[in-house]
Amino acid sequence: MTYLNIDLAAEQNRSPSIIGILLLVMGLAATGLLVRDYLDTVQAHAELERRMASLRLQAGAVQQKHPDADELARQSADDQTRQRLDQHWSGLVAALNQARGKQVGFLALEADGRHGKATLKAEARDYDAMLSFYQKLQASKALSDVILSQHLLNDKDGNNSVGFTMRMDWGQKP
């Protein structure tokens, strides 16, 4: 039987081949060309940025935009709409907070400002707290057509609470 003599630590005297040296020189030359093209591109980009900045300055000095009547009317209408929406929302939130008390916690409020309808999901400590909250909402001038659409007794870890959903109308309707 013959043994295979493998000595991985032995020094090997290899000289680089001509093909290897040629590939290395070509790679270095290609890298040099790419670096030169990159630097040219960066310089051209900087020059274009400077030209654009000067053109913007010239255009701004020559032409100042004055809002026309249509734009002013649109802005005024937008402002009025925002004010109306803000008033409606603040009225809804104020009415709910005023009626809530310490026995009721809100879980979710879904409101459609366009149609003036809202759905409130909340939780009360007991049925009496839920019914008291319901009666306060019905008596509110900011809300109308308050409906208790569902309720459920929750028993978590011995603590009873009542989860409920109410639907109501609020604000001015279109």
C-alpha positions as CSV (number, residue, x, y, z in Angstrom):
1,M,0.0,0.0,0.0
2,T,1.3,3.4,-0.9
3,Y,0.9,6.4,1.3
4,L,-0.3,9.7,0.0
5,N,2.1,12.5,1.1
6,I,0.1,15.6,1.9
7,D,2.0,18.4,3.6
8,L,-0.2,21.5,3.7
9,A,2.3,23.5,5.7
10,A,5.1,23.1,3.2
11,E,6.3,26.2,1.3
12,Q,5.4,26.3,-2.3
13,N,7.5,28.2,-4.7
14,R,5.1,29.4,-7.2
15,S,5.7,32.4,-9.4
16,P,2.7,34.4,-10.8
17,S,1.7,33.3,-14.2
18,I,1.7,35.7,-17.1
19,I,-2.1,35.3,-17.5
20,G,-2.6,36.2,-13.8
21,I,-0.4,39.3,-14.2
22,L,-2.2,40.3,-17.4
23,L,-5.6,40.0,-15.7
24,L,-4.4,42.0,-12.8
25,V,-3.2,44.9,-15.0
26,M,-6.4,44.8,-17.0
27,G,-8.5,45.0,-13.8
28,L,-6.5,47.9,-12.5
29,A,-6.9,49.8,-15.8
30,A,-10.7,49.1,-15.9
31,T,-11.0,50.4,-12.3
32,G,-9.0,53.5,-13.1
33,L,-11.3,54.2,-16.1
34,L,-14.4,53.7,-13.9
35,V,-13.1,56.1,-11.2
36,R,-12.3,58.7,-13.8
37,D,-15.9,58.4,-15.3
38,Y,-17.4,58.6,-11.8
39,L,-15.5,61.8,-11.0
40,D,-16.5,63.4,-14.3
41,T,-20.1,62.6,-13.6
42,V,-19.9,64.0,-10.1
43,Q,-18.4,67.2,-11.4
44,A,-21.1,67.5,-14.2
45,H,-23.8,67.0,-11.6
46,A,-22.4,69.7,-9.4
47,E,-22.3,72.1,-12.4
48,L,-25.9,71.3,-13.3
49,E,-27.0,72.0,-9.6
50,R,-25.2,75.4,-9.7
51,R,-27.0,76.3,-13.0
52,M,-30.4,75.2,-11.7
53,A,-29.9,77.3,-8.5
54,S,-29.0,80.4,-10.6
55,L,-32.0,79.8,-12.9
56,R,-34.3,79.5,-9.9
57,L,-33.0,82.8,-8.5
58,Q,-33.5,84.5,-11.8
59,A,-37.0,83.1,-12.2
60,G,-37.9,84.1,-8.6
61,A,-36.6,87.6,-9.0
62,V,-38.5,88.1,-12.3
63,Q,-41.8,86.4,-11.5
64,Q,-43.5,86.6,-8.1
65,K,-46.7,84.6,-8.0
66,H,-49.8,86.4,-6.9
67,P,-52.8,84.2,-6.0
68,D,-55.7,84.6,-8.4
69,A,-59.3,85.0,-7.4
70,D,-60.1,81.3,-8.0
71,E,-57.3,80.2,-5.6
72,L,-58.4,82.7,-3.0
73,A,-62.0,81.5,-3.2
74,R,-60.9,77.9,-2.9
75,Q,-58.7,78.6,0.1
76,S,-61.6,80.5,1.8
77,A,-64.0,77.6,1.1
78,D,-61.4,75.1,2.5
79,D,-61.1,77.2,5.6
80,Q,-64.8,77.4,6.1
81,T,-65.2,73.6,5.7
82,R,-62.4,73.0,8.2
83,Q,-64.1,75.2,10.7
84,R,-67.4,73.5,10.2
85,L,-65.8,70.1,10.6
86,D,-63.9,71.1,13.7
87,Q,-67.0,72.5,15.3
88,H,-68.9,69.3,14.7
89,W,-66.2,67.1,16.0
90,S,-65.6,69.2,19.1
91,G,-69.4,69.1,19.8
92,L,-69.4,65.3,19.5
93,V,-66.4,64.8,21.7
94,A,-67.6,67.3,24.3
95,A,-71.1,65.7,24.5
96,L,-69.5,62.3,25.0
97,N,-67.1,63.4,27.6
98,Q,-69.7,65.4,29.5
99,A,-72.0,62.4,29.8
100,R,-69.3,59.8,30.5
101,G,-68.5,60.2,34.2
102,K,-66.1,57.9,36.0
103,Q,-68.0,54.6,35.5
104,V,-67.7,54.5,31.7
105,G,-64.6,54.0,29.5
106,F,-64.5,54.5,25.8
107,L,-63.0,51.7,23.7
108,A,-63.6,53.0,20.1
109,L,-65.3,55.8,18.3
110,E,-66.2,55.6,14.6
111,A,-67.7,58.7,13.2
112,D,-68.8,59.8,9.8
113,G,-68.7,63.6,9.7
114,R,-70.2,63.8,6.2
115,H,-73.4,62.0,7.3
116,G,-73.3,63.0,11.0
117,K,-73.5,59.5,12.3
118,A,-71.3,58.0,15.1
119,T,-70.8,54.6,16.7
120,L,-69.3,54.4,20.2
121,K,-68.0,51.2,21.7
122,A,-67.5,51.5,25.5
123,E,-67.4,49.6,28.7
124,A,-69.2,50.4,32.0
125,R,-68.7,49.0,35.5
126,D,-72.3,47.8,35.6
127,Y,-75.7,48.1,33.9
128,D,-76.7,51.1,36.0
129,A,-73.7,53.1,34.8
130,M,-74.4,52.1,31.2
131,L,-78.0,53.1,31.5
132,S,-77.1,56.4,33.2
133,F,-74.7,57.2,30.4
134,Y,-77.3,56.3,27.8
135,Q,-79.9,58.6,29.4
136,K,-77.3,61.5,29.5
137,L,-76.6,61.0,25.8
138,Q,-80.3,61.1,25.0
139,A,-80.7,64.3,26.9
140,S,-77.8,66.0,25.2
141,K,-78.6,68.7,22.7
142,A,-75.6,68.0,20.5
143,L,-76.8,64.4,19.8
144,S,-80.0,62.9,18.5
145,D,-81.4,59.4,17.8
146,V,-79.1,57.7,20.5
147,I,-79.6,54.0,20.2
148,L,-78.1,51.3,22.5
149,S,-77.5,48.7,19.8
150,Q,-75.9,45.9,21.8
151,H,-74.5,45.1,25.2
152,L,-72.7,42.2,26.8
153,L,-71.8,41.3,30.4
154,N,-68.1,40.6,30.7
155,D,-66.8,38.5,33.5
156,K,-63.0,38.7,33.6
157,D,-61.2,37.4,36.7
158,G,-64.2,38.0,38.8
159,N,-64.6,41.6,37.7
160,N,-67.9,42.2,36.0
161,S,-68.3,44.9,33.4
162,V,-70.7,45.7,30.7
163,G,-69.4,46.2,27.1
164,F,-71.8,48.1,24.9
165,T,-72.2,49.8,21.5
166,M,-74.3,52.9,20.9
167,R,-75.2,54.6,17.6
168,M,-76.1,58.2,17.4
169,D,-76.5,61.2,15.1
170,W,-74.6,64.4,15.7
171,G,-73.9,67.8,14.2
172,Q,-75.6,69.4,11.2
173,K,-76.7,67.0,8.5
174,P,-76.3,68.0,4.8
